[in-house]
């Protein structure tokens, strides 16, 4: 049985399907437990492909403002790291921003021009973000996507384009000349080509179970965690000096090497003995050079995380 780690001082956690369902608020009970952890003096570093705004309304805004100072957010796959002031308000500026450091204003404009070309070429129909069940009720075409420009990252949620049925696979393969059952493959291939031709430092990559993240080249969740663990100001601010491996814990649901497992990048920034728990029970191809364990409780995903947190009271 995976027992609660009483030594934990720093929790580095994914958001989607680890703390809350995708594009949905965290459950009240989850918020209550996170608030208690923060009141105990623990630091929680939320790190996600989502934006700061998204993570705030789904989770942080529900937490007591007086303990938000113990929260860090690495948003847009680690592109920026944000914190909160003593009153619980998000800081005016991020602690770091690779978006501002690595992209010129011309890059930002050209990147969005490429996105427009991709949408036109693949005849993609853009929808606003919403919970997955609602999107599936509204749509069934693989070319229907949820689209969000998060500033430092642009995301396509290709929900209907994964594990294509025979009819859609035949139609799309003939139209766009690819041989898999994942509609993301030709989109990513074409995006790589267009971005490389224009020398724009953006990489399109699979994320989660159905997304494409257009993110800054070379920037991953590793980047944000390394910054937090090496920046002298943050080390002092969050009392991270001389923190030991057994005092850090990673929570996530996508550590797979071959299936867009971006949470494993958190492990890459830390000592290989730091425990990481995946709350997705069917994960395959987990990295064997890190201490990744599969949750053994009755529930999984965000319900599994809550089940684990509540074990500390037993």
N, C-alpha and C positions, 0 to 999 in steps of 0.2 A: 504494500500500500504506500502511495506517495504521501508522505506526511508534510504538514506545514513546516516551513523552515523558520524557526524562531529567531535565527540570527539575521534575517533579511533587513537591510537598511535601504537598499536601492532596488526598486522594481522597474524593469524596462519592459513595457508592454505594447504589443500591437493593439489596434482598436477594433477594426471590422471583424466580427465573428469571434472576437476574443473578449471584448468588453461590451460590445453592443452589436445587434444585427446591422447589416449594411444599410446606411441611410435611415436609420431609426435611432431613437433615443435609448440610452441605457435604462434598464429597468430600475425602479425606485430602490429595490433591495440592493442592487449592485452599487448604486450611488452611495447608499448608506454605508456599505462595507468599505468602499474606497475612502470615504470621508473618515471613517474610524482609523484606517491605516495611516492616513495623513496626520491625524491628531496624535497618533502614537509616535510621530516624528519621522516616519518613513518618507522617502522621496519617491515619487512616481513619475517616470519619464514615458509619456505616451509617444510612440513613434509610428507613423502611418503614412500611407500614400495620400490620405485625405488632407484637407486644408485646416489651418488653425480655426477658421470660422466654423467649419463642420464639426471639429472636435469640441469646440466650445459649446455649441448649442445642444449637442448630443450628450455631453458628459460634464464638462467643467462648470458650465453655468448653473448646474444643479447642486454643486458642491459648496459648502460653507465658504464664503469669500476669505475668511480669516485663515484658512489652511491651504488656500490655493498657492501660496508662496512656495509650497513644497512640490509644486508641479512644474515639469518641463514638457514642452511639446516639440518634437522633431517632425515637422509636417512635410508633405510633398516628397516622401521617400528620403527624408534626411537633408533636404536642400536648405532648410533654415531651422534654427533652434530658437524657440520663444519661451518666455517666462512671465511671471505675474508679480505685481508689486504687493506691498504690505496690505493694501485694501482689497486685493483680489482682482484688480483690473489687469488686463493683458498689457505688457510693456509697450511703449510707443515704438520701439525698434527691436528687432531680433538680436540675440547674442551673436549670431553669425548668419550671413546670407550668401551662399554660393551663387544664387541667382543674380545678385547684383555684381558679384566679383567676377564671374566667368562668362557672362553674356553681355554683349554690347547692345545698345538700343537697336541697331540694325539687325542683329541676330534675332531679337525678340519679334521684330516685325516679319522678317523672312520666315521664321518658324511658323508663325500663324498663317502665312501664305501657303506654306507646304501643307498644313493641316487642311486648308480649304481645297487644295488640289486633291488630296487623299479622299476627302468626303465626296467630291464630285466624281472622281474616277471609280470609286466603289459604290456609288449611288447610295450613300448612307443617309438614313433619315434620323435627324437629331431630336432627342427628347431630353427634357430636364431630368435631373437625378430624382429618384424615388425608390422606395423599398422594392426589392426584387419581386415579391408576389404581385404587387400592383402593376409593375411593368409587364409581367407575363400575362396578366389579364387584359392589358391594353394592346399587346403586340404579339405577333408570332413570326414575323419576318426576320431572318438573320441580319438583314441590312438595317433594321431598326436598332439604334444604339442610344444609350444614355451618354451625354456629352457634358464635360465640365472643364472649363479653363480655370485652373486654380492659381494662375500667375506663374509660379516656378514650375508647374507641371500641368500638362493637359492629359485628360483621361478619357478613353472610350470604354464603356461597359458593353461588351459584345455578348450580351446574355443569351440571345437566341442563336448565336453563331458557333456554339461549342457542341461537340458530339452531334454533328449535323445528321439528320435523317437522310435516307437514300435519295429522296426527291430533291431536297435542297442541296445536298452534296453534288449531285449530277449537274444541277443547274448552275451553281456557283463555280464548280470546277471547269465547266465548259466556258463560262463567261470570263473567268479570271485566271485560268490555267494554273491550278495548283492541285496537289494530289492528296490532301489530308482531309480530316473531318473537322478541322478547326479553322474557321474563317479569319481568325487573327493572323494566320501564317502569311497569306499574300499581302495583307495590309502592312504588316511589319516589314516584309521584304521590300515593298515599294517605298515605304517611308525611309528605310535605311538608305536606299538609293538616292532619293531626292534630298535628304538632309546632308548626305556625304558630298553630293555634287555642289552644294551651296556652302560647304564647310561650316555648317551650323552644329555646335557641340551639344546636340540632343540625341538621345538614344531611345528608340521605341522598344519596349520589352513587355513580355507577358507579366501580368501581375495577378495574384489571387487565382481564382478559378475561371474567370471570364473577362478580365480587363486587359487593356493595353495602356501602359503608362508611357507618355512621352516625357522623359525626365532628362536632367542635365547629365551629360556623359561623365562617367566615372563617379557619380554621386549616388550613394546607396544609404541604407540605414546604418551601415558601418561608419560612414562619414560623420553622421550626427553624434553617434555614441562616442566615437574617438574624440570628437571635439569636446564633449561634456566631460570626458575622463582626463583630458590633458590641459584644458584651459584653466589657468590659475584662478581667474575670477570665479568661475563656476565651481571649481573645487572648494574654494573657501565659502562661497555662498551656500552651497548645499552639503557642506561637511563631508566631502568625498576623499579627503586626503588619507592615504594609507588604507583605503577600503580593501577588504580581502575578498577573494573569489566567493567564499561561502556566504558573504554578506550581500551578494548580488543575485537576483533571479530574473529570468527572462520568461515572459508569457507570450504565446503566439498560437497560430494555427496553420502556418504555411512555412515549414522548414525543408520541404522536399527539394532535392538538388535539381531534378529534371522537370518539375511542374510549377515553375514560377514561384518558388518558395522564398520570398523576400525576407522572411523573419530570420532565416539562417544568417543573414548579413549582420544581425545584431551580435550573434556569437563570434563572428570574425573580428570584432573590435575588442574582445575581452579574453581573459584567460580561458583556455579550453576546458577547464574544470567547472566553470560557472554553469549551474543547472538551468536548462531551458525546458519548459514544459509545453508540448504541443497539445492543444485541446481539440484537435481534429483526429479522431481515432483511426481513420482509414488512410492516414498519411503513409506514403511509401518512399523509398529511396532517401531515407534520412541520412544526414552526414554522420559518419562514424568517428570523425576526429573531434567532435564536440559532445558535451554531456546533455544530449537531447533525449528526453523521456516522454513517453506517450501517456497521457492522462488515463488513470485507471478507474475513475468514478462511474457513476450511473449515467451522467449526462455528458454532453460535449459542447464545443464552441463556447459562447458566452455563458451558457448555463453550467458548463463544466468548470469554467473559471470561478464562477460564484460558489459552486459546490466546494472547490478547493479552498477558497478564502475562508469559508465558514468552518473548515476543518481546524483552523487555529483555535477555535473555542472548545475543542473536544479534548 
